[in-house]
């Protein structure tokens, strides 16, 4: 078996002003090809796929692919130039090195590219055109993908992560490899069913560590346990991408039994629709001022450490939480991080111990707020970061781009000790729960947002959509949805 492996992944926030171009995908190590690509992210999708495919004796070829952009998810539309540049090189390489028994696509599902309605489906279409009808095409996806049936018009298999935070990326890569091999051998004949569910939820609501999202995942797992060779994917959707296929999607794949796939997909979709009210109201969101007050009370009451998670900051440069921490006089607080590439450029040559008196952050987009002045002392300097000590044991971490702190130990990369802080003021929606909540590290978790409908708000109808009519989705309209008996 000869299988090509390629990657093109981005979670695009189309409402941000900074585009994601060729330069953002190009840095030391990216694009990657050959063994460098195959060795990328051994604990993730590609790592799982490579390990299992090689157990079956498959020959794997890493096609030159861009890795995750340096801007992470804090950047806007992928430019048409970037999409055509990288996809064009992939397709040319596939054509030159064929024939292929299979092609594995490590994608995200929420990429938004200028002039391309469905980037992942279009990638699959172009791959299919070059490798022919017999090759098996499989993709792995993030649960925040905005997908519909179009991907299956060109590909055979799709496997979506079930948990948020994303604990099972490697597992889905393993599944993709195993089922691709079986399909190549003729032992598995994929039959798919896809149902779009008219529910639009902000990602902060989608934590699978508690009901009702946990129940939705468990229902999918029950279907898979009950029916051999059935795979059920729940795409939660990514509302920050202004694209035509936004929203929740259920996909099911069976071994040659389209009726079973449809029955499972319909059941999952109906369950989601029944639970729609609780799905869109799963998380308690505090205004930043209230969250800071509650954090102070928790620390005083011995219920620390406390996490203040600003879910609404999509650019990384928002200063609302920083301003509130300073205004309230919180002590022993780490603010990690505020993105300000300009400040880091201006402070080249700064050293630990230097005085710091500068306004940082803000102005990156309409939701970032104004720069906030911080007066203190430079604590440490790294290649893309700087730390400042100020106030009563507080530390601000300034970075080049949006940075999600997912574990307490992550601040060690900035020379900081988690034991020095009572409050962790971070920029994250759900990913932080890996290290702060699921581990039991932080007894008090407070998810916060500013007191206006900014870019990351749970008020999605406040976003300037151009390609999406939010009234077609619950809870912003009154859409109808088929009622079935499973």
Secondary structure, DSSP 8 states (H G I E B T S, - for coil): -EEEEEEE-----TTSSS-B-HHHH-BTTBSB-HHHHHTTTTTSHHHHHHHHHHHTT-EEEE--B--S-TTTTS---B-HHHHHHHHHHHHHHHHHH---SEEEEEE-S---BTTBS-HHHHHHHHHHHHH-SSSEEEEEE-TT----GGGGGT-SEEEE---SS---HHHHHHHHHHHHHHHHHTS--EEEEEEEE-B---GGG--TTSTTHHHHHHHHHHHHHHSTT-EEEEE---TTS--TT-SEEEEEEEES-HHHHHHHHHHHHHHHHHTHHHHTT-S-EEEHHHHHHHHHHHHHTT--SEEEEETT-SSS---HHHHHHHHHT--SEEEEEEE-HHHHHHTTT--TT-EEEEEES--SSTTS---EEEEEEEEEE-SSEEEEEETTTEEEEEESS-----SGGGGGGGT--GGG-SEEEE--SSTTHHHHTTTS--SEEEEEE-SS--TT-S-GGGS--SS--GGGSBTTS---------
